Amino acid sequence: MTEVIDSYNFFINTDRNQNSDAAGDNAHLNLGLQPITCGDDEFIRLSVQMFAMRRSWTDINSTNAKFNVFVPEGPPPQHEPGMNITFRNKVEAELPHIDTTGDAASLYEAFMIALEEALKEGQNNNHQRFKVKFKTFAQYAQYMGMTDEMPSLKEENPPSFAAKTLTFKNKLQKYKENFCVILEDTKFNEGLQYPPLIQCPISKGDSYLLFGGRRVYDETLPEKEDTAGGNLQEGYSHKTPVYIEDDRSIFPESEQNPRMDTNHKLLLLEFPYNFSYETQKMIYITTSQVNNNIATDSFTAGSSDTRKGSIESSQIMAAVKMQHDYLEYTAGTDHNYFVNFTTKQANLIKFSIVDCFGRRLPLADKDQAHLGNRSFEMCVRVDRCRRVGKHPYDLETKPTPKPTPPRLANGPANTLRHGIPGFGLNVPGQMYGDGYKPVFEN
């Protein structure tokens, strides 16, 4: 059991009067002449009592907005399948940093904006073979047959349907949660062309979670592929790109979407998993003090993945569930979090707010933490504790003692006549038995 000898509350506000080396999402507390100390048989415990923070970053941000697009440079290459594919340009794309607020339209349209810019850059703006077919979610939803009440594609500015509930048909359930990118190949009759590829590498963050794509560990594409890109599965994040033989063949028929000119074909890039509106569900409060908490090393992985798991000592002090406008935690109503120091004194304590991979929370710009609205309030309880009574792992029942060997047992040492010790197995009261008979005098 643990006995609390002394305790007090430590209130922290990072909005004002902070040291020059601190920012709104961390606090450097120099205790100076009032360090936290404890005795030889004691230890220091810190526990979070209250935490509140304004959510001052967007759903799409620097930790999940970046991805790669591999775009063919120019005219179709004249070579057999399996030859070198270095003709693809690698373009680094980034989604606009916005709040999706659970709106599929916002996420889809942000993706299309970034993809369209990447296609233009990769194709050098002069050979625009591949183009984004549906730039707005309303057009995309209508083509996919999600609802019968969508406007015609002929409308110049179709209204936003973010607030409306889309009615999906049973045969399109597979597209309800999965992103499908539809590109238009405007020069299909000029010959087969390797399609653009979308890549969500771990090194660029968590975009694979937004799109529902496969995570990519190596940004370099293999040097060879077949015409369908079958051996590039490890290189890009969506399923194998496929041309739609009939642009309406895999979708429900609609009079509002007639067949295109024969020189145009639609290319489908389908992401295999369900998409997400945001990529972080918790934020973590960490401390610089050495303590006895442990965690998997993924909490400090950042934008990397070694694909090897291990356990390490952790600086995590508490976890706070993320909400839309504010992040709040109160001890007693939520889980109780604490750390036990392994040192006897603390003169400087640092608190930081990070995400589940140990990365700093995304900033709108470099000055947001110092000059903007990035700050938090927290109450930490400081306890000076001592362990009393039995250790919780001590056994209550003593183990059964081992029997004493006969040669060490204490018993009557009988002596025969004339003081000669008796030896033998058949002598009454004999202490030792070694097989010899005693010696007797006539």
Secondary structure, 3 states (H helix, E strand, C coil): CEEEEEEEEEEEECCCCCCCCCCCCEEEEECCCCCEECCCCEEEEEEEEEEEEECCCCCCCCCCCEEEEEEECCCCCCCCCCCECCCEEEEEEECCCCCCCCCHHHHHHHHHHHHHHHHHHHCCCCCCCEEECCCCHHHHHHHCCCCCCCCCCCCCCCCCCCCCCCCCCHHHHHHCCEEEEEEEECCHHHCCCCCCEEECEHHHCCHHHHHCCCCECCCCCCCECCCCCHHHCCCCCCCCCEECCCCCCCCCCCCCCCCCCCCCEEEEEEEEEECCCCCCCEEEEEECCCECCEEEHHHHCCCCCCCCCCEEECCEEEEEECCCCEEEEEECCECCCEEEECCCEECEEEEEEECCCCCECCCCCCCHHHHCCCCEEEEEEEEEEEECCCCCCCCCCCCCCCCCCHHHCCCCCCECHHHCECCCCCCCCCCCCCCCCCCCCC
